[in-house]
Amino acid sequence: MTIHAASKPKLGYDDYAKIPDDGQRHEIVDGKHFVNPASTPYHQTVSRRLHHQLYKQIELSGRGEVYYAPVDVQLSDHDIVQPDIVLVLTRNKSIITSTRIHGIPDLIVEILSPSSAKLDRVHKKELYQRAGVPEFWLVDPAQRTLEQLIAVNGKFELRPSADEVHVATVENVTVRLADVW
């Protein structure tokens, strides 16, 4: 992960939109520019399998939209990220614009890789909690774990791990981890 020093004032969406497409993942967190290389094939496999289960249960039933990277999510003037998977329920679809998701999604999923683990576990976790994301998953393909964090009174609480993860923001949606790894 490369961190580019932010100039004063903090970087925002206009600055972000000017970053050339170079095949790497660019994000702005608290006005600072972060760059990560493209994800690995196994990372993509895990992402696809998670997305597939969510898509089948949520999007095909008309309850929301499930996006996978790269999709821009602007959480504030100085926070533009590209989570691995993003869920926006139908009741919140007004945050979906022609260029990005501009607002707080119902679920954000970050899949860890060696180059992004610190950014995802520390900086983005703090950002998502501060922004009011109701549900956040940290998925570690190497350890075959999924940490489900639910916002309770403005703080993330870790749900106990299980073989099946019940999405907290949507009724009757379950992800079977045996079908992910």
C-alpha positions in Angstrom: 0.0 0.0 0.0 1.3 3.4 -0.9 0.1 6.5 0.9 0.4 9.8 -0.9 0.6 12.8 1.3 -2.6 14.9 1.2 -2.1 18.5 0.3 -4.1 21.3 2.1 -7.0 21.3 1.9 -8.0 17.6 2.1 -8.6 15.8 -1.1 -12.3 15.3 -2.2 -14.3 13.8 -5.0 -13.1 16.3 -7.7 -9.5 15.4 -6.9 -10.4 11.7 -6.8 -12.1 11.9 -10.2 -8.9 13.2 -11.8 -6.8 10.2 -10.8 -5.9 8.3 -14.0 -7.1 4.7 -14.4 -3.8 2.8 -13.9 -5.3 -0.6 -12.9 -4.7 0.0 -9.2 -7.3 0.7 -6.5 -7.4 4.4 -5.5 -9.3 5.6 -2.4 -9.5 8.8 -0.4 -9.9 8.3 3.4 -10.0 11.4 5.5 -8.7 13.4 2.6 -5.6 11.2 2.1 -4.9 9.2 -1.1 -4.4 5.5 -0.7 -3.3 3.1 -3.5 -3.4 -0.7 -3.6 -2.6 -3.1 -6.4 -5.3 -5.1 -8.1 -6.6 -8.0 -6.1 -5.4 -11.6 -6.4 -7.3 -14.3 -8.2 -8.4 -16.0 -4.9 -9.5 -12.6 -3.6 -11.7 -12.3 -6.7 -13.0 -15.9 -6.2 -14.1 -15.1 -2.6 -15.6 -11.8 -3.7 -17.6 -13.5 -6.5 -18.9 -16.2 -4.3 -20.0 -13.8 -1.6 -21.6 -11.5 -4.2 -23.4 -14.4 -5.9 -25.1 -15.5 -2.6 -26.1 -11.9 -1.8 -27.2 -11.2 -5.4 -29.4 -14.3 -5.5 -31.2 -13.5 -2.2 -31.4 -9.7 -2.3 -31.2 -8.4 -5.9 -33.2 -11.1 -7.6 -35.9 -10.7 -5.0 -36.1 -7.0 -5.6 -34.9 -5.9 -2.1 -31.9 -4.0 -3.2 -28.8 -3.7 -5.4 -25.5 -5.6 -4.7 -22.4 -4.1 -6.3 -18.8 -5.4 -6.5 -15.5 -3.5 -6.9 -14.7 -1.3 -8.5 -17.6 1.0 -7.5 -17.1 4.4 -5.9 -18.8 5.1 -2.6 -18.6 8.6 -1.4 -19.3 8.7 2.4 -18.4 12.3 3.0 -16.6 15.2 1.2 -13.2 13.7 2.0 -14.0 9.9 2.0 -14.3 8.1 -1.3 -13.7 4.3 -1.1 -14.1 1.2 -3.3 -15.3 -1.6 -1.1 -15.2 -5.1 -2.5 -19.0 -5.5 -2.1 -21.7 -2.9 -1.4 -25.4 -3.4 -0.6 -27.9 -0.7 -1.0 -31.5 -1.7 -0.1 -34.4 -0.5 -2.3 -35.6 1.9 0.5 -32.2 3.7 0.2 -31.8 3.7 -3.6 -31.7 7.5 -3.8 -28.0 7.3 -2.8 -27.2 5.6 -6.1 -26.2 8.2 -8.7 -25.0 7.8 -12.3 -21.4 8.1 -11.2 -21.2 6.6 -7.7 -23.0 5.7 -4.5 -23.2 9.0 -2.6 -24.3 8.1 1.0 -24.2 5.3 3.5 -24.8 1.8 2.1 -26.6 -0.8 4.2 -23.7 -3.3 4.1 -20.0 -2.9 3.1 -17.7 -5.9 2.7 -14.0 -5.6 2.6 -11.9 -8.7 1.6 -8.5 -8.5 3.1 -5.3 -8.9 1.1 -1.7 -8.5 2.4 -1.5 -5.0 0.7 -4.8 -3.8 2.1 -5.2 -5.4 5.6 -4.1 -2.4 7.6 -6.1 0.1 5.6 -9.2 -2.2 5.8 -8.8 -3.2 9.5 -7.9 0.2 10.9 -8.6 3.2 8.7 -11.6 2.0 6.8 -13.1 0.3 9.9 -12.9 3.6 11.8 -14.3 5.5 8.7 -17.3 3.1 8.4 -18.0 3.4 12.1 -17.8 7.2 12.0 -19.9 7.4 8.9 -22.7 5.3 10.4 -22.5 2.2 8.2 -25.0 -0.2 9.8 -23.1 -3.4 8.9 -19.5 -4.1 7.9 -17.8 -7.4 7.1 -14.1 -8.0 7.2 -13.4 -11.2 5.2 -10.0 -12.9 5.5 -9.5 -15.4 2.7 -6.2 -16.7 4.1 -7.7 -17.5 7.5 -11.1 -18.3 6.0 -12.9 -16.0 8.5 -15.7 -13.4 8.2 -16.0 -10.8 11.0 -19.5 -9.4 11.0 -19.6 -5.9 12.6 -22.9 -4.4 13.5 -23.4 -0.7 14.5 -24.9 -0.4 17.9 -25.2 3.1 19.4 -22.6 4.4 17.0 -20.0 1.7 17.7 -19.3 -1.6 15.9 -20.0 -4.8 17.8 -18.6 -8.1 16.6 -21.1 -10.9 16.1 -20.0 -14.4 17.0 -18.6 -16.3 14.1 -20.6 -19.1 12.6 -20.7 -21.3 9.5 -23.7 -19.3 8.3 -23.8 -15.5 8.5 -27.3 -13.9 8.8 -27.2 -10.4 7.2 -28.3 -8.0 10.0 -29.7 -5.3 7.6 -31.9 -7.6 5.6 -34.3 -10.3 6.9 -34.0 -13.9 5.8 -30.6 -13.5 4.0 -27.9 -16.0 4.9 -24.4 -16.5 3.5 -23.0 -20.0 3.8 -19.3 -19.8 4.3 -18.8 -23.4 3.1 -19.8 -22.1 -0.3 -17.3 -19.2 -0.1 -14.0 -20.9 0.7 
